[in-house]
Amino acid sequence: MDKDEVFNKIADLVADQFDVDRSKITGDLNFKNDLDADSIDFVEFVLDMEDTFNAEISDEDAEKLNTINEAVDFVMAHQK
């Protein structure tokens, strides 16, 4: 899966989870600052990412995911 595909899948998850217009989602979008994601929202998002990409994301790694680009980079680095 290439970076654009990963970005699009994550952007779709964000649009669904946080009720955001898909066209307004950019790589710099910050989960906490721009989406006002609380810890429960973010945990649900991480679980959706794990399901979508068939990957395991540790709590320690999840804490480092602040933006869409960071989430994309994580998935790219941990693809099987």
N, C-alpha and C positions, 0 to 999 in steps of 0.2 A: 504494500500500500504506500503510495507516495504522500508527500507532505500536504498537498492540496486536498486529497481524499480524507486524510486524518483531520485537517482543519474543518472541512465541510461536515464531517460526522460530529465533531465536537460542537461546532456552531449549531447544528440541528438539536443536539442534546440541550445546549444552553437555551435556545429559543423555546423548546418545550418545557424545560424545568423552570425557567425563570420568567416565562411569558414575555419574551422580548421579541421585537420585530427582527426576523432573521437578517434582513438587509442592513441592520444597524450593528451587527456583530463584527467586530474587528479583532485582530490579533492582540491589540493592546488593552482590550476590555478586561478590567480587573473585577474578579468575582466579588470581593468584599466592598470595594469602593464604588464601583459602577452599578453593580447589581444588588447591593445591600444584602448579600447572601449571609444568612446566619449559619451557625455551625451545623444545624440539622439540614438546611438546604444544601450546604456544601457536601456533607457526607452522602446525601442522596445522589448528588451529581457524580461524586467519585464512584459510588456503587454502579451507577448507570454506565460510566466510562469503563469500569471493569467488565461489565457484561458485554458492552459494545465491542471492545477490543480484546476480549478474552485474556485479560491481564490482571495481575494482582498488584494493587497499589498500597504500599504500607502507609500507616498513619504518618510516619516520618516523611515519606515522599509526598504525601498529599498536602502536608503543611507547606511545602515549597511551591505548590502550584497556586500562583496568584493571578496569572493572566491566561488568556486563551493560548497565546504563543508558548507559554511555559508548559501547558497541558499537552500541546501538540508536540513540543520537543521531547517531553517525557515519553509519550507513546512511540515516537519515532525511534528513540533510543532503546526501547524495551520490546520492540516487535519480535515475534518469533519467526 
